[in-house]
Structure formats: structure tokens, C-alpha cells
């Protein structure tokens, strides 16, 4: 009776906790996410072939050979069984072999750098992780947004990802893979949403005090016309993103609201990446130099002051 009540209470508690869960990797809404979920399920089921018998036998042996049960066969000199040896070696080897084949195939199929095969022309988005916000630049549309990403459903999205601060991780759980953003480097990711909706995007890599606020909405619009309407809204409501405004944007701030930029200076993403190369400087469009956002733990202002001091010293 006690065990039955405990089982009922456990089921009720599990249902209550699951009711509070939001859609994630196990509720995919994009083709990449669906393929990854399938891989997770297959790998889990294969591993359960070993795990479940081990748990069952552990409980069975504890019950069968419990204290007070004295009519079982006692064989103190027993030490070997060919059948048991065959099972405990062959079954794991077969499982590992199957997992190896699946992993090899899925690793190439789900390569984040590999463009998705689709008849629709992809949307290109350049992503920059900052302290502590996400900047999305649309080079083809000439706009940018902070903490809001939009694209048409059933259209591939080609992401180019970098960082202007510590290493971070760009992740939209319901759409597919996460990929790291690193200063001075460009990583790539290709995703698609199979249906319209608003999906949660997060940072999957701890990056400091404001890390928990690095969230954004990924909006998959029903049609490309709806996406174009969003672009028009950004151009109507946004400001210009140039060298000076980018400096202000790159300053540390937490829990940032959504903001729009109606225009973006040419080559801004490449400049953000290249500032960590050579002189650790970003050449500006208007003859200015933009310092690195973070150089050995220094802020934008500290790096700028340091470079100004070095320039003054050189003149003397």
C-alpha cells in the first residue's frame, strides 16, 4: 500500500514539474532540430538496452539472495560462465558499433557549416555577442536589431557569428545546434524553422554577470512578405548604427530591451572581427579607429584611453 501511494505521488509530481517546462530540444520546430531529436532518441534507446537489464538484475539479485532466503543454491567456487562473458562483451560492442555508424553519418549530415538544401533563397544574418546582448546585422537589408531576430518560416537562415567580448554560445533550442561565438573568428550556422512562431534564443555559455539576461526572440514569420514588413518597421523606427553608436552599444549592460537600427555602416561585422587581428584595432569608415571591445579584460573606454596615451607618448 505504501509503495502504491508513493508511486502515485511520484507520477503526480513528475506531471506537475513537466507542466512547467517550455519547448526545447525535445520539441523541435526546425528540420535540424528534428534530426537532432531523432539522434538523441535513438542513442538513448540503444544505451537503455544495457542500462535497463543492469538495473532489473540488480534489484532481482538483491531480492533473490536476500537474508533469510536459505533454499537457494550455494556455489562458493563458481567463477566463470561463457554465456555471461559472451553477453557482457558482445552486446556493448554491437551497440558501440551501431552508435559509431550513426554518429559518423549524423556528424556529416548535421554539420553546422553545411548549407541546408532548400529551394528558397536563404536569409543572411551576421551575429555579434556583446556584454550582455545579441546584435543581429542583416547585410542584404542594411538593418540591424538587438535581442530580436526575424526571418521567414520555411526559409534557410545562414548565420555568420562572432564576438566582441568573451566567448559565448548562440543557441535557439527548438531550431537546432548551438555554436560558439569567439572574438577574432567567424563561425557559421545554418538553421530553418518549419513553421511560424516565436522561439526562445539564449546564450549557452557563461560569460559574466549579465549572462542570464542574454535572451532574445527568434521570430519566424508566416511569409516573406511578413518578414519584409518587419524590415520596413525596423527602417521606420530605428536609428543609424555607425562607429560612434556601435561604441555606445558595445558598452556593458544587462537585461537590454529590443532596439532597432535603420542603417548599418558598411563592413561593420568584418571590422568587429578584424579588430582583434594585428594591431587589435578596427579601422573606421571615417578615418577613426575603433578599439577592441575587450582586450585582456579591459573595457572599451580603458583600451581607448590606453591607445590615446600611447599615441601621445609617441609624438613626444
N, C-alpha and C positions, 0 to 999 in steps of 0.2 A: 504493500500500500504506500509506504513511504517513497519507494523508488518510483512508483507510478506518478505520485504527486510531484516529485522532483522533475520527472521528465516533462510533465505538462507545464510546469513553471518555466523550465528551460526553453521550451518551444515558444511560449508566450513572450519571454524576454527577448529571444532571438528575433521574433517577428517585430517587436517594438523597436529594437535597435535598427533593423533593416529598413523600417518605415522612414527613418530619418536620413537614409543615405540618398545622395544625389547621383545622377547618372555619371558614370566614369568609364574606365576602360572596359568594364563588362556590360556597358550599354552603348556600344559604338553607333555612330551616325555617319561614318565615312568608310569608304572601301578599305583604306589602310587599317583603320581601327577594327573593322570586321575580320580582316585576315589575321590581325594580331590576336584578337579574342579567340579565334579558332585555334591558333597555335598554342595559346595558353591552356585551353580546354583539353586539347589532345595530349600535351605534355603532362598535365595534371592527371588525366585518366591513366596514362601509361605508368606514371610513378605510383599511382594507387594500387596497381597490380602487385607491387611489393609491399607497400605500406599497410594495406588492409589485412592481408594474411598474417603479417607480423603482429599487428595489434590483436587480431582474433586469437591467434595461437598463444600469445602472452596471457590473455585472460583465461583461455581454456586450460592451459597448463597450470595456472595458479589455482583454478578451481579443481581440476582433476587430481592434483597431487597435494591438496591441502592437508593440513594437520588433522588427524582423526580419521582419515580415509586409509584404512590399512589393508584392503584386499587387492590393491594394485600390484602389478609385477615389479619386483625389486631386482634391478640388474646393475650392480655397482661396477662391474668390469666392462660394461658396454662402452665403446669409444668411437665406433665408426659405422657409417651407413652410406653405401654407394648411391642409394636413391636420394638421400638428403643432400649429399655432395653435388649430385647432378643437378638437382633443382636449384640450390642456392648459388650455383655458379652459372648455369645456362640461362636461367630466367633473367637475371640482371644484365648479362652480356647481350642477350637478344634485345632487351629494352633499350640499352645504351646504343646499340647499333641502329635501331629504328629512330631513336631521338637524333642520332648523328645525321642520318639521311634527311630527316625533316628539317633539322637546323641548317644544314648546307643549302637545301632548296630555299627555305624561307629567308635566310640571310641575304641571298641574292635577289629574291623577289621583293623583299621589303627594304631594300637598300634606300635610305632616305635621300641619297644623292641622285637616285634614278628617277627621271621624269615619268609621270603617270601617262599611260597610253589612253588617250581620250580624244574624241572628235572636236571638242570645244577648245578654243584658244585659251591658254592659261592666263591667269592674272599674276602679275609680278609684284611682290611686296618685299621691301627691304626693312629688316627688323633690327633695332638697336636697343639693347638693355642698358638702362641707366639706373642710378641710385635715386629712388626705387620706383621705377616706372618703365613702361614699354613705349618706344617710339616706332610707329609704322609709317614708312615712306612709300608712296605709290609713284614710281618714276614715270610711268606712262601717263598717269593722270595729273602729275605735277602737284600733288597734295600730300598732306601728312596728318596723322592723328596720334593722340596719346591715350593709351589704355582703351582703345576701341579699334577693332579690326573688322572690316566688312568685305564680303566677296559674294558672288552669286553661287547658289547651290548648283551642284552637278557641273561645276567648272573647276578644273585643276588650279591650285594656287602654288606658285613657285616662290619659296621663301629664300632670301639671302640674309643670313643672320650674323650679327657681330655684337660687340660690347664696347662701351666707352667707360667701363669700370671693371669691377671684379667679374670673374667667370660666373655665368648664370646658365639657366636651362629653360628653353622655350618649350611649352607643353600645353596642348589642347587635348585633354584625356579622351574625349569622345570621338576625336577625329584621327588620332594616331600617334606616331612616335614623338618622343621628346628629343631635342638636340641641343647641344651646348652652344652658348654664345661666348666668345673669347676675344679679348682686345687684340687688335692687330691681325685678326684672322677672319675669314668668312666661311661659315658653314652653310649647308644647304638642306632644305627640307621640302618635300612635295606632298601635299595633302589635298583632299577633296571632301566636301560634305554631300552626302547622298540625298539629303532633304533639308528644306529651310528650317531655321531655328537659331536660337542664341545659345552658344556653348561657352562654358567657362574656360578661360585660359589662365594659366598660373606660371609662376617660377618654380621649378622643381629642384632648385639648388640654392642652399642657404647663402645669402650674400650680405648679411649685415642687419642693422637694427630695423630697417623698414621692409624687410623681406616679406613679411606676412601681408603687406599691402600691395605687393606686385601682382595684382589680378587684373584681368581685362575680359571684355566680352568679345567673342568671335561671332559675328552676325552673318549667317548665311541667308542672303536674300532670295526670295522665290524666283526672281528672274533677273536677267542682266539689266533690264530697264529699271528695276528697283535699285540695283547697285548704282546705276548712273544717277538716279535721284539722290542717293546718299552722297555721291561725289559732288553733285550740284549743291547739296546742303553744306558740305564742308567748304566749298569755294565761297558760298554766300556768307557763312558765319565765321570763317577762320581768319587768322592774321597771317602775316608773312613769316616764314621760317628762314632767316638768314644767319650770318655768322654771329651777330650780337645776340639775337633771340635764342639761338641754339646754346650759347654760353649760359644764358639765364635758365634755360630748360634743363641743362645738364647738372645744375647745382643739386645737392642732396635735398630730397623732400620725400615725405611719406604720405600714403593714402591719397594719391593725386586724383583729382577729378578728370573726366574726359575733356579733352581740348582738341581743337582743330586748327590746321594751318592751310590756308587757301593757296599758298605757293611755297615752293622749296627751292633754295639756291641750287644751281646745277652741280652735280657731283658731290653732294653733301655726304652721302653714305661712303663713297670711296675716300673722301677726306678724313672721315671719322676712323676708318680702318687704317689708313696710311699714316696718321699722326703718331702711331706707335712704332713706326719704322724710322731708321736713320736718326734724324735729329729729334725724334719724338715730338714732331710739330705738324700741325695741319695747315697747309698753305691755303690762304683765303682767296676768295674771288676778287676782293677789292684791295689787295696789297697788304692785308693784315695777316698776322699769324695767330692761329688758334692753338693754345696749349693743350696738352693731353688732359683728359678729364681726371685721370688718376695715375700718378707716376710714383711708384714706390710708396703708396699710402698718402700722397699729397692731394689736396683738393685742387679744383680749377684755379682758385684765387692764389693758392700757395705756389703752384707751378708758374703762373703768370708773373707773380712778384719775383720769383727766383730768376726767370728768364730776363726780366727787365733789369734786375740787379747785375746779371752777368753782362748784359749789353752795355750798361753804363760803365762797368769796370773796364770793358774792352776799349771804350773810347778814351779813357784816361791812359 
